[in-house]
């Protein structure tokens, strides 16, 4: 099966370039990029000058299987991913029960293979039940295909447990992902403390809680030499220590979420619970600082932090409502806001959304180069639309972008050289 | 008619003319309430439900009396003890009540924003009787009426709000109302009970009470809730009284004719000296209670007028 995509604007996150050209797919692999012509018998697709980039590798997607399939299944998440240009889902283990043993991991791996049209890899919990008391069977879980280890938004507060888990993970060269947050200081918080939280009468947490969490975990990394990724850095105050950690040569990377890059605390307005995420949305100064850190490469990875919640979990007073937002399908158009604002170029965006996460996880994806897997997204960065949450593929419709004007439409998604979006009519 | 609101959810949504409209109408009800026959038919035939998700004796009594004096059929529901315990959500409780066609729904809830959420789901007028740490609009309005009657005006005054600002919806609503009416506002309290970023809201913040009270026209004390007293927020009750309790000596820093207010219920000897609270020359605390009924009558009367106008307009097919 040979396909030639011609007349495309090629977004190369490695060379940080965007040039017009063609791309040849042969047997699921990119066989040529740039000035290539169609071999005999190839299917030729004219991209109409639109952007062709490596498919998004989304680190930290919550899927409701097992336990909350009414919120999201592998099928619905996969369809949402395909429609959003996400070609590899890295799923979170904060399910019910948690993915903390090889049997559960095998179950989700099998379910995903049956139902999900895009690639999917699973992370496993770092401690049993994500309770922070005993480490999981890291070795067995690696053998069963775990790609990284994380307790998600649960912070392992017992430093003895954490140091042992990190030391053990390090010996197996496993990547550990943590949530930088001081859990006692941030307990009960629904917003970032400050003028907005005070006016709304909502319990807030100082942005310092992220920095304190960061410093603590960084101390553990320094002690154990573990390979570590901070899931979401969302405040200006955590950036200088991140810069120092990287300059000192520790094996650390950092991510942030698309919501923290494109929304701020004031978007909550009159207690709109679809804007309740974890950590809470930040003041505008923090948002700008984090956007700049993505541009400079200090923050490596942008994730959707896709977190499906049903209507009942959100139709509650703000403090009581569940956190999280669905984002697989809105990830790319939200990212286009940063592009249209002139804050990030398309290659910079795809470096953070595809290349860096793939490389951090040791995956061959994320590159627009000969020999790389043909996982691709074709999109029009300028196409405008008004988002209707009920048209999303996700089972849960909790998006903060409902009713908003957005730009950026996915025109086609390929996984392993096969077109997965749009599906056959 | 200058009062256009459909609901009374907070002072934040009111324009200064609307605040004045409430106070002016309330004056007429103050007068009515002093007669032997305290009856009006402003809410004749209407149904008022008081839904209190949090215990309250004073506010609930005040709303109940206000409704009854206006001729409404008033029902009290203490939701804290009923269906919420059975797992029914706030929305379901609201929808159930809505199906009984109330005209006025008075709601108190422990979560900030809960009353806003409820107002979106019902088609009657909703009055916020206090939501979490967010707003308590009728308290701010009754405070404004008390001040206006004592001082002859409700602008260009220096008002000190003292105590647990962080957890107080009374402080927030007053801060907004007094700001809208162009007063100088000082917040006095220990830093642990001061909300963050509050200095950006157009008020002066003081940790030293004597300094903060200097030349004030009005001193508003707040209730220190039992659960904040020990441990977390302040070292002890007695240290708090020493530094932030209002007594004659501290009050001497304020203007000679400064009035003392408290939303009640008071902790005598914690935030306020008992004798001072009873001093009829300085304390207007009992007046506040009296104004409370009048202001609540005015608010419900105005909301009922808007509700009637809206329903009348709908009946004849006019866009509202």
Interface residues (C-beta under 8 A of the other chain):
Chain A: X193 X194 X195 X196 X197 X198 X199 X200 X201 X202 X204 X206 X270 X271 X312 X315 X316 X317 X318 X319 X320
Chain B: X12 X89 X90 X91 X109 X111 X112 X113 X114 X116 X117 X131 X132 X133 X134 X135 X166 X169 X172 X195 X196 X197 X198 X200 X201
